[in-house]
Amino acid sequence: MTDRRFSPQPLAGWYRIGAVASLLLMAAACAMYGLHVATNPQTLPIDERTVFEAEPLWVTSAFGLGAVAGLFASVMLVLRRKLAQPLMLISLIAMIAWVAGLLLAPGLRDVITTNDVALSIAIVAIDWTIFWFARHSMQRGWLR
């Protein structure tokens, strides 16, 4: 028997849907980052302001790197380019660093809520899924 699991295969019909969905999700992540950076802390309620001011710059930067690298990777998926996989790996590593920062930064971990943690874990799960999609696409020979 021949194992066709990692041999080039015809492009699946759902590929374009997955690529465009990843592009939309990463564009939303970039929009979230842009809104976060542009927010004036003085306009926030006191509890949100406390979280905003406790967040170290490196945690914010990790999220920004993850979102931007993910957006570029998603564009590469839509264009069916091999660069998508390493860019998604950078995005995934940056997002994991972001979540680690949320949980490990002393001033921040004391003020974030369970909902904040759940949302950040969901974002990393989505990022991992898109990375898996890029890796899967590379293995199938769908990326040039």
SULGI-V177337 format. One record per run of one state. SS is the DSSP state (H for helix, E for strand, C for the rest). FROM is the first residue (numbers start at 1). LEN is the number of residues. If there is no record, write none. Layout:
BEGIN
SS;FROM;LEN
SS;FROM;LEN
END
This chain:
BEGIN
C;1;14
H;15;24
C;39;2
H;41;3
C;44;2
H;46;9
C;55;2
H;57;23
C;80;3
H;83;22
C;105;1
H;106;4
C;110;4
H;114;26
C;140;5
END
